[in-house]
Amino acid sequence: MNRSLTSLFAAFEALLVVAIGVGIPLAPLTVLWGVQYGFAPNWWDFWRASVDVWLLGHGADLTLTLDTATATAVGFQGAAAPFVLSITALGFAVLTVLLGMRAGRRIAQTDHRLLGEAVALLVFAALSFGLTVSAHYPLAQPSLVQGTVLPTVMFAVGILIGTLRAHRPGIDFISRSLRRWVATWHPGVRAGLATALRGGSSAAATIVAVASVVVAGLIVTSYAGIITLYEGLHAGALGGFALTIAQIAFLPNFVLWGVSWLVGPGFAIGTGSTVSPLGTDLGPIPAIPILGALPTGDSAFAFVGILVPIIAGFLAGALLRERNDAPTTQSFSSAFSLAATASPASSGAQRTPAPAGPAGPLRLVLTGLGIGVVAGIVLGLLTLAAAGSAGPGRLADVGADPWAVAGWAALEVGLAAVAGLFAASYLPRAVSAATGAAGNAASSAGSRLSAGISSASSAAGLGRGDREAKEPNWAAASDRIVANATRKNQPDDQDPYTRKPADASQPRGSDTPTNPIPIVPSDDATDRYPDLPR
């Protein structure tokens, strides 16, 4: 594929990602425009609403101004003044990253990877800019800079991940330089950083997975209250369908709010409200059906949720202890094997890194705290993306405090990871020592028992010669069996019919004998085979 085809292919991939993202809200709104409103309103209003939802799903701020009737119907203080809608519908961002990963893998298979990636990002940025301009309206104005940059950043993250997962060796100068630089690090530093990155990301993923299960359980158990809120809105079938799609777009936000609840700080649905293991205090909230799954009372077992990050950190430290002891991990050795062979001639002979050896106490503590720091950073950034302003008045504060979540997650996961590393490093040694002591005791007891049996046998007059005389000689018996079988099976030296020495004039190995035995029809077997021994 030449450069022109690569550029065209990359531009089409970017266009496809944008079309899918905008088409998800546009399709049900278009059906709603035709079926429920009878094509009476201007379709461009539904287009702008779809673009606003797509931009809001990537973190772009949207400035809204409600008319007097709508502001009165909302009932929140300050609804008549312009307000900023900044909460991110993370479902669209996740979709863009996933589609970007697919595009990155496909572009990485071309002969001009860097050109394709550059064209895809430029086309995506141009499309985002055009969509943001088309959605401008006096009552709803998206941020032009954020609407252009933030979706492009999400798409670039997907492109990068997809390129890395394409399993192609780095052929550009940046990849070679980065690998060569990291390969010069001390093996212990590489192993510690790799363990911290793996452990922190694994602990964060575990907490998010448990939070998703908790949110799913709350939705299932609160199904009756959610249906009641749906019925109270009187949105109809199409309106309910559009509302359901919007709630699905915010489902990652709900999961991350569950993460903040498991970590401890909790989250807020409006200024002055709190939902945490310490208690739940909800004020007036919007009549959104999914919010019917929020816990409304205090639970005596709420503190059990705080054990989730502690257990996740402990398991991350315990399971990754072996990788921390190794000089380099498998991923580092595979990622930087090229750097060891691609070093320039000026660097001299190839250097062999000294083995790091078993991790000491200080290194275990630093690695465990590193696991906590990585987990705290990941969860803090995710919480930051899931928080923002969801409306006027008290709805300007929705979500969790990212600094509190990051700090508590780093503390809980870090201390638990240190405990896990120490338990996995020193507990097996204690068990091995105890097992060795027990084995030595059993061996000495067996030796004393054997000595006692030997002395008793000597006293009874059973010498070594008597015992060997009574025992069968299995080796001699086996030799006799083999010798007999060898004498019986000699097809090359004996005639197969008479069992006499074969005629020397007959070719060795021939199937037909020189003087075949004639077969005469007779009832007597001796006439038929006269040479058989009687």
N, C-alpha and C positions, 0 to 999 in steps of 0.2 A: 504494500500500500504506500503510494507516494505521498508527498506533503499535502497536495491539494485534497486528496481523498481523506487523509487523516484529519485535516481541518474541517472538512464537511461533516465527517462522521462525529467529531467531537462537538461541533455546533448542534447537530441533531440530538445528541445525548443531552445537552443542556436544555434544549427546547422541550424535550420529552419530560424532563424532571419538572420544569416549571408548569407545563400543561397539566400534568397529573396533580400537582399540588393545588393549583387554582381550580381545576375541574371538580375536585371533591366537594367543596361547598357550592360551587356554581350549579352542578347538576340538580340537586334537590331544590335549590332556590328557583331555578328556571321552571321546574315542574310545578312548584308552588305558584309562580307567577302566572302560568297558563291555566292551571286547574282551579285554584282557589280564588285568584283575582281576575280571571277571565281576560288576560292580556291587557288589562286596562292601564296599569301603571307603566312607567317607562322602564324597559328592561335594563337600561344602563344603571339604574339604581341597584339592581340585584348584582350586576357586574361589579360595581364599586364595593358592595358589601362583601362579595366573595374575595376580592383582592384585599380588602381590609382584614378579613379573617386570616388570609394567608400571610400577610405581613405581620399581623399580631402573633401568629404562630411561630415567627422567627425572632421575636423580641423587639420589633419596631413599635415605638410609642404612637398612640392614636389619640388625637385631641378631639373630643366630642363636645358638642353644644346641643342641649335638648331644648325643644320649644316649651312653651309655658304649660301646655296640657300634659305633655309627657313628663315634665319635671314634677308636676303636681301628682301625677299617678305613681311615680316612683316612690315618693314619700321620704326621700333622704334629704337631709340638710345640705344646702349648697348645690342641689341638682340643677338649678337654673343657671348657674355660672359654668363657664367652660371647665372641663376637667380632663385629666390625662388618663387614658387606659393603657397600662404598661404591663399587665400580667401576661405571661407568654403561654399560649396553647401549645405545649411541648409536643403534642402529637404530630403537628406539621413539621416541626424541626427534626424529630426522629425520622419521619418519612423522607425528608430531604437528605439526611445523612445516609440512610439506607440506599436510596436511589443513587446518591453520589458514589457510594462504595461500588455499586454495580457498574456505573459509568467508569470509575477509575480502573476496575479490573479489565474492562473491555479496551480502554485506551492504552493500558499498559501492554497489551498484546500487539500493538502496532509497532512499526519500525521507528516512529518519531514520537516517542512518549511525551517528552517535554513540550513539544509543539502542540500536541493534542490537548494536554492539560491546560496550557496557556489559553488556547482558543476556547475551550469549554468554560473556563472561568470568566473570560472576557464576554462571551455571549451571555452567560448567566447573569453577570453584572449589568449588561445592557438591558436584558429583559426585565430584571428587577427594577431598574431605573424607569423603564417605560411603564411598568405596571403601577409603580408608586405615583407617577405623574397622572396616569389615567384615573386613579382613585381619588384625586383631590376634589374636595367638595367643601363648601363653607361650613357645613355642620359636622363634617368628619374629615380631618386633615392628618394623614400619616406623615411621619417624619421622613423627609426626602433622603437625608444622609443615612439614617438607620435602615430605611426600606431598601436602599441599594447595597449597603455594606453587609448587614447582618445575614440576610439570606445567602449572600455569596460566601460568607465565612462558613456557614453550615455546609454548603455544597463543597467548599474546599476541604473541610475536614473529612467528608465522605470520600472525596477523590484521593486524599492522602492515605486513608485507611485501605481503600480498595487497591491502590498501587502497591502498598506494602504487603498485602495479602495475595498479590499476584505471583509471589515466589520467584521473581526474576532477580538475578544478581544486579547490584548497583553498578551501572556503567558510566554514570556521570561523575563529574569532578567532586561535587558536594558529597555524594555518598562515599566515595573512596577516601576523601579527606576526613570525614566524620569517623569512619571505621578505623582508619589509621590512628586517629587521635585517641579514641577510646581504647584501642588495643595497647596503648602505652601506659594505661593505668595499672596500678598494683592489682594483682589477682584478688587479694582480699577485699579491696575497695569495690571491684567489679562484682564479686560475689555478694557483698553486703548490700550494694545498691540494687542488684537484681532481686535479692530476697525481699528487700523493702518494697520495691515496686510490685512484685508479684503478691506479696502478702497483703499490702495495703489495698490494692485493687481487688483482690479476692475477698477480703473482709468487707469492703464497700459493696461489692456485688452480692455477697451473702445477705447483708442487711437489706438491700433493695429487694432481693427476692423474697425474703420473709415479709417485708412490708407489703409487697404485692399480694401475697397470700392473705395477709390480714385484711387488706382493703377488699379483696374478693369475698372474704367471709362476712365482712360488714354489709356489703351490698346484698348478699344472699339472705342474710338474717333480717335485713331491713327492707325486704322486698315489698311488704304491704305498705309501709310508709312512703316509699318511692312511688308506688302506683297511685296512692292518694294524692300526692302532689301533682302527678301527671293529670289526673282527673280534674283537679282544682284549677289548672291553667286553661282548660277548654281550648287547646291549640288545634284540635283536629288530628286527623291521621298524618297529613303531610307536615303540619307544624310540629307534631310530636316526633316525626322522623328527623326533621332538621334539627330539633333540639337534642335528640339523641346523638346525632353526629357531632354536634358541638360539645356535648359532654364527653364523648369518646376522645375528642381532641384534647380535652383537659384531663384525661385519665392519668397520664404520667405525672401531672401535678399532684393529683390525689395520692399517688403512690409515694412521691417524695415528701408529702406532708406526713404520711405514715412513717417514713424514715425518721423525720424529726421527732415524732412521737416516741418511737422506739429508742432513739438516742437519749431523750430526756427533756429538751427544752420545749417541745411541742410546737404548735402553730396557732395562728389567729385567723378568724373569719371576721375581720373588721376591728377597728380600734377599740381596745378595752376588753376584747374577748380572748379566751385562751382555751386550748384543747391540749392537755398534757397528762402524763401519768399522775401528776399531783392533783388534778381535778379538771373539770370542764365547766366553763362559764361562757355561755353563748348569749349574745344580745339579739337584736333584730337581724335576720339574715335574709338574703333573697330567696324567693320561692323556686329554687332550682331543685328538680327532683333528686339529683344525686346527693345533695346535701342532707337528705333525709337519713342517710347512713351514718351521719356523725354521731359519736357517743354523746349522750345527754346527761349521764349521771356519773358519779364516782364509783370506782370499782376497787374492791379490796385486793384484787390480784393484778392491778395495773402495773405495779413495779416489776412483775415478771417480764414485761417487755424489755426492760433495761438489760436483762441478761443476754439478749440477742447480740448486741455489739461486743459484749464481753466474751461470749462463747465463740463468736466469729474471729475475734482477735486471737484467742487462745489456740483455736484450731489452725489458724494461719501460721502462727509461730511454730506449733508442734509439727505440722506436716511439712514445712519448708526448712526444717533444721538441717536435713542432709544436704540440701542445696547450699545452705550457708557455710557448711564445713568444706565444701569442694572449692578448689581454687577458682574455677569458672563454672558457670552453669551451662546447661545444654544450649540454651538460646544464645548466650554470649559466644560460646565456642563456634556455633554455626554462623552467627552473624559476623564475627570478626576473623574467621579463618582466611578470608580474602585479604584482609589487611596484613596478616603476617607474611603472606607471599608476595604482596604488591608493594612492599616497602622499597623506597628508592635505593640506588646503589650507594649513595653517599652515607646511608645510615649504617653501613658496615655489615657484619655478619648478623644473621637472624638471632634475636635474643630469645632465649627460652625462659619464661617467667618462673620464678621460684614458687614451689607449692606453698599455699597459704596455711595448710595444716588445720587441725581442729580449732574451732572458734573458742576464744577465751571469754571470761565473764564480761569484760568491758565491751568486747565486740558484740556479744549477745545482747547486752543492754542497748547499745547504739542501734543495732539492727531492729530490735523490737520497737524502740521509740520511732525509728524510721518508718516502720509499718504503720504505726499510729498516725504519724504526720501525713503519710500518703493517703490513708483512709480519710482523715479529716479534711484534706484539701479536696479530694474527689467529692465527698458528700457536701462540703460547703459550697462548691461551685454548682452542684446540682440543685441544692436548696436555693441558691441565689437566682438560678434560672426559673424556679417554680414560684417565686414570690413577686409581688408587685401590687399595683393599684388595679382594682376591679370595678371601680365606680366612684361616684361622688361621696362626699361626707366621710363617714366612718369606714366605708369600703376602700378607702385609699390605702389601708394596711391589711393585706391578705397574704398569708403564707407564714413561713418561719424565718427566724433571724439566722442568716447564714454564718455569722461569726460565732454565735452560741453553738450551733450545730457542729461546726468545724472544731471548735475547742473541746466540746464534750466528747465527740467521736475520737479525736486524737488521744485524749486522756484515757478513755475506756479501752479502746482497741490497743493502744500502745502498751499500757500496763499488762493487759491480758496477753499480748504477744510476747512480752518479756517473760512472763510466767510460763507460757507455752514453750519458748525456746529453752529455758532452763530445765523444764520438766523433760523435754525430749533429749536434752544433752546429758544430764546427770542421772536421771532415773534409770535408764538402761544400764549404766555402769554399776549402780548399786544392785540392780537385779542380777547382773552378771556376776558380781562379787558374791552375792548370796548363793547363787546357783553353783558357782565354783566351790564354795565352802561345803555345800551339801554334797556335791560330787566327790570331793576329797574324803568326806566322812564315810560316804557309801563305799568308796574304793578301799579304804582302810578296813572297814567292816568285812568286805568281801575277802580281803587278803587274810584276815584272821580266821574267817570261816574255812577258807581253803587249807590253811595250815592245820586247822583242827581235823578236817577230813583226812588229810594225808597222814597225820599221826595216828588216827584211828585205824586207817587201812594197814599201816605198818604193824600196829599191835595185833591185828587179826591175821597176819601172815600173808597178806596179798601183796606180793612184790610186783615189780614192773614186768618181769618176764611172765608171771602167771596171768596178769591182765592181758598182755599182748597175745598170749597163746589162745585165750578164750575169745578174742575179738576176731571176726572174719576179715580176711585179706581181700578187700573189694578191688584193689588195683590189679592183683593177679587174676581175679575172676574176669575183670573187664578185658585184660589182654587175651585170655583164652577165648572169649566170645568173638573178639575181632579176628583172631587167627582162624577160627573155624569158618567164619563168614568169608574170609579171603580165599580159603581153599575151595569152598563150594562155588564161588562165583568166578569162573575162569572161562568165559565164552570164547576168548581168542585162542586158547591152547587145546580145547577139547571139542569134539564133534557134538553138535547140539542134539543128535538123535541117539548115538550109541554111547556117549560119554567116554569115548576112547580118544587117544591123541589124534588130532586132525592130520589129514594127508598133507605132506609138505608141498606136493605139487599144486594144491589148491591155493588160490590167492587169499592172502590173509584179509579177513573182514568181508569175504564174499557171502552173499545170502544163500546161494545155491550150492549144495555139496557136489563134489566131483562125481561120486558114485551114489546117486540118490537111491533110496530104498524103494523098490517097486511095491505098490499097494495092490494086492490081489483080492478081489471080492470073495470073502469067505466068512463063515460064521465064527470060525475059530480065530481068536486074537493072536495065537502063536503063529498061524500062517501069515497073518497080516504083518507082524513085526518079528521076524525070526531071530534077529540079532539081539533082542532085548534079553537081559539076564533073567534066568528063572530062579 
